[in-house]
């Protein structure tokens, strides 16, 4: 997949309008577009603090903490890779749709930075879109991974009178193509290690930490909670099995918030200390919780974790994320096809998945209730 940023029409960076807006669809049903819905990220130094203020609005995060996180972005010129990666993904999806004779335009909207999803939905309405499917760039259940995207959809539709119907596609944490992509990335990472230590390398999976209480509330209430951590563990199990690793670890990264609030542990950097203490001299880290190289991946793993491993004298290799892999693009098209044609979902795991709802509805009453912070 090309890493070159696709050409844009005037204003497309801010509106999320596709460059090719053909709507002569060969598909059944009423769907006439795809909306890629993502987190968003700054694209210049001037964007960094306003972006972080959007992300943390209403959470009471101290200004000094925002300034600390801002330095991570400024280390990379104030530019998060996420928007460019999503534009590349959209270009690849458009190519896959064309190959499948699906003439669906692909729109781009974000929660926290331009193109904002409210602006994109307004553009879709102006373009005559009546019903779009939504691909959220999160594979997971839980509040941040699923329900918050429902809230994004509901908010965007409320802001646009006559907004199109928006149907969110299902969670894809155990899709065969996702697992295949991660498995090949793990194999490639092993080959990056010195030959002498490859056979002793420990495989460590990471995903974004969340508060323990949020994980306890993840999923429909009658499903027992902890849907997010269970899905992460299931994807790790599938990827380890596909690569022949009998032993592996699932750890967490990128926690934030006050230290008195318990989050999922252990942290990847702390875990490297533990592994080193056990005499393990090589590690392959797979960021299974991320679909592309977000800033959390390149900062927390390629910078902090890699530096820690070097200090400990451990060989370190990080597996690639699946976003640039053509199989990930085919997976997106498969998810759309499931919805359009009524195909049976392609799944490998035993842990339940949800997420397919319309116009911001949640999966079930009480599903993934946000944890209220104490005053």
Secondary structure, 3 states (H helix, E strand, C coil): CCCCCCCCCCCHHHHCCCCCCCCCCCCCCCCCEEEEEECCCCECCCHHHHHHHHHHCCCCCCHHHHHHHHHHHHCCCCECCHHHHHHHHHHHHHHHHHHCCCCCEEEEEECCCCCEHHHHHHHHHHCCCCEEEEEECCCCCCHHHHHHHHHHHHHHHHCCCCCCEEEECCCCCCCHHHHHHHHHHHHHHHHHCCHHHHHHCEEEEEEECCEHHHHHCCCCHHHCCCHHHHHHHHHHHHHHHHHCCCCEEEEEECCCCCCCCCECCCEHHHHHHHHHHCCCCEEEEECCCCCCCCHHHHHHHHHHHHHHHHHHCCEEEECCCCCCCHHHHHHHHHHHHHHHHCCCCCCCCCCCCCCCCECCCCCCCCCCCCCCCCC
